Each structure stands twice: as C-alpha cells, then as structure tokens.
C-alpha cells in the first residue's frame, strides 16, 4: 500500500510538472500581451526629456528612431492625396520597440527586453501576416531605424514571426500526445527550433532568462522525485539549485 501511494504521488507530480512546463514553454506568448492603445492619426515625436528617460545612459531604438520618411497609418476615411500610407500603426511599432538597446557599435542587443519588445510588436491587433504584409512591416522598421540597427531589427522581427508559427505547430503536436510527453525532450526540440529560425547567438540572447528558468524547473523536479535522497538531502540540493539559478539570472544582462 505504501509503495502504491508513493507511485501514485510520483505519477501525479510528473503530470503536474509536464503541465507546468507546457504552460511555460508554449502559452506564455503574444496572446498574454495587451496591445498598446495609441492615437493612430498622430505620430509620436518624443520630447528630448522623454528620450533621455527611456535610454538613460544607454543607446536604444528610441534614440536612433527617425520619423521623417515614415508614412501615416492608412485611414478608410482619409481623403488626402499624394500621401504615403501604411496599414500598420507606426506609433505602435515605435512604442513596442523603443526600449530595445543598441550597443556601442550600433548593433541590436538581443536580450530578454528585446524578446518582450518582439512579443509586443507582434501582438498588435492579433497580427496575422502574409509574406507581403511581413515585408511591409520590416520595411517600416528600416525606414524608422536607418542603418544596420534597422536591418538587424527587421530581420529579427521577420525570423521571430516565422518561429512563432513553427512553435504553434510544435505545441499542437505535443498537446495531442498528452501527459506522456517527456518535458525535457520537448524543451530540447524547442531549443533546436529557436536556433533553426533565429540562429544560435540571437536565440541564446533572447531566451537566456527563459532557458535558465526551464533548467531550474527541470532540476527541481529531478530533486523532488529522486527516491534515493532523504528529505534533508533534497532540501540541500534544492538550495544549491536556487543559488545556481539566482547566479545565472543575475549574470544575464537585462
């Protein structure tokens, strides 16, 4: 009876852990981000003090953004002629991307903040893009952000959008398998998918915190389910796991 109880408890813990990892991996995405409401008819020209507050001592997309060549969002009631228009809200795109950092060479810093900006950008009105619309969005970014930073940002936005499509397909496959899915194997496939669509350097930078959190969860489960350890040993191992996770996340630029 005691062994059956332990077996049932282990099964329950395993199922709960798989559900938790599935939520972490697949459901913390753009659907959880509320698009920002902006005045579609008026470009946002931030005051110098506002840009300084955004960037502080760092260069960001906000400090490099240029409004001069950007079109207005297309309005169905707009009768103006000879005016460049777009279906996208340029104000929203700027607001979503403005806090992304640029390094001293003008390159985009791919960190957790950049990941949040990508999610916010692609959360706009439940964005569903075909190839032509995605190219238009990328062109707008390059107009607002001239030079290599704009090229890099547009490329990452395009790659990330394609990755999200692939992630949704992978999620559907694993959800169909149910609790029998091995969560670590599932996460390894997700890591491979990110690297395929984004490249290793960009993927490692964007998901550094997410990966550290996942490793922490996997190790926590291993410790809790290890029948060879006493309760006291489990506490000691988990304390080391907590310290290691804290050190890893503190060391990650944010």
N, C-alpha and C positions, 0 to 999 in steps of 0.2 A: 504493500500500500504506500509506504514512504517513497519507494522508488518511482511508483506511478505518479505520485504527486510532484516529485522533482522533475520527471519527464514532461508532465503537462505544463509545469511552470516554465521550463526551458522553451517548450514549443510556443507558449504564449509570449514570452519575451522576444523570441525570434520573429514572430509575426508582427508584434508591435514595433520592433526595430526596423523591419523591412518597410512598414508603412511610413515610419518617420523619415527614413532615408528617401523614399519615393517622393514624399512631400517636399523635402529639402532640395532634391535634385530637379524635379520636374515641375512643381507647382508654384515655386517662388519665382515668378516670371513677370512678363509685362502686364498680365491681367490684374496683378495686385497693385498696379501703379495708376493713380488717377491722373489723367491728362490735365495739364495746367490751363486755366482759362485766361485768355488774353484778348485784347481788343484787336480784332483781325484787320481793321482798317488803318491802324496807325503803327508805323514801325517803332520799335523800342530803341531810342537813342539814349543810352545810359549817360547820366552825368559823370564827369570825371571822378567825383567823390564816390559814386556807386561802383565804378570800375575798380577803384582803389580798394574798396571794401571787399569786393569779390576776390581780387587777386592778392591783396596784401603785399607780401614780398615776392610772390611768385608770378610768373607769366602764365596766363590762361588763354583759352579761346576768347574770352570776353575782351582781353586787352589787345588781341590781334584781329578781332572781327571788324569788317568794313561793310558799311551799309550802302555805299554809293551805287553799286551796279546791281543790287538786288531788286527783283520785281515785287509788285504788290500781290497779295493773295487775290485770286480771281473771284469776283463777286457776280452773281447772276443778275443783279440789278445795276451793275456798273456799266454805264454807257460811255465811258471815256474811251477815246480812240488813241491809237499810236502809243499805248501804254503797255509795257511788258507785264504780263501776269503769270501767276502760277497757281496750281490747285492746292499747294501747301501753304501753311501759315508760317511765314519766315520768322515772325516774332516768337512763335512756339519753339521752332528749331533752335533759335539763338538761346532762349531761356533754358532749354534742355541741355545744351552743350557748353554753356558759358563757363562752368566751373572746372572743365577738364584742363589739366595742367599741361604746359609745354616746358620742356627742359631748356637748358642754356643754349642748345643748338637749334631750338625751334621745333624739335620733334615732339609728337604727342606722347604723353606719359600714359601708358596703359596700366592702370591700377584699378582698385575697387571703385573709386569715384568715377572713372571712365566707364566702368561697367554699369553703374547706376545711370549715367548720362545716356548710354546706349539704350537701356531699357525704357527710359523716359521718352527719348526721341521716337522710338518705335511703338510706344503706347499711344501715340497721337491718334485720336478718333478710332481706336481699334484698327490701326493701319493694316490694310491688305494691299500689297503692292504686286503689280506685274513687272516684267523686266523694264518696260518703258517708264513706269512711274518711279521705280527704284533709281533708274538712271537720272531722272529729273531731280529727285531728292539729293543725289550725290552731286549733281551739277550746282544746285543751290548752295550746298555746303562749300564747294570750291569757290564759288563767287563771293561768299561772305568771308571766307578764310583763304586768301590767296597764298600761293607758295606751297611748300612741301607739307606744312601742317594741314592744309585743306585737302591735299591729295591723300595724305595718310588717314585723316578722319573720314573722308568719303569712302575710302577703301574698306576701312574697318566697319563702318555702318553697313555697307553692302554685304561684306562677309558675315557679319553678325546676323543680319536678317536671314541670309541663307542658312546659317547654322540653326537659328530658331525653328525653321521649317523642319530641318532634319531631326532636331531634338524632339519635336512634337511627334514625328513618326516613330522614333525610338520609344518614346513614352507610351504610345498606343500599343506597340508590340509587347512591352513589358507588363503593362496593365492587363493585357489579355492573358498573360502567364499566371497572374495572381501571386499569392504569398510564397509560391515555390521558388520565385526568382531569388538568386543569390545577389544581395545588395552590393557587395564589393565588386563582383563581376560586372554588374550593371553600371557601377560608377566607373570602372576601368573602360568600359565601352564609351561612356560619355566623355571621358578624358580624351580618348582617341578621336572621337567625333569633333571635339573642340579644336584639337590640333590639326585635323584634316581641313576644317573650314577657315580657321583663324591663323594657323601657323603656331609653332611651339612658343615662341617668345611672347607673342600677343596673348595667346591663351593662358600661359603661366602668369602673366602680369594681371590680366583682368580677373582671373579666378583664384588668385593666391589666397585670399581670405576664405573663399568657399571651399577650396581644397583643404586648407588647414582645419576648418570646421568638420569636414567629412572624415578626415583622418582621426580627429578626436572622437567622433561618434563611433567609428568602427572599433577603435581601441577600447573605448568604454564598454562596448558590448562584449568584446573578447574577454575583458577582465571579469565582467559580471557573470558571464556564462562559463567560466573556467572552473570546473568542479575540483580541480587539483589544488586550488588556492583556498586558504582559510579566509574567514571574514576579515581578519586583521590584515592579511596579505593583500586582499582585494582593495582595502582602504589605502594601503601604502602605494600599490600600483596605480590606483586612480589618482592619488595625489600627485604622483610623478607625471601622469598623463595631463592633468590640469596645468601643472607648471610648464610642461613642454608646449602645450597649446598656447598658453599665455605668452611665452617667449617667442613663439613663431609668429603670432599675430601682431605683437608689439613691434617686431623687427620688420614687418611688411609696411612699406611706405603707403600712406593713406591720404 
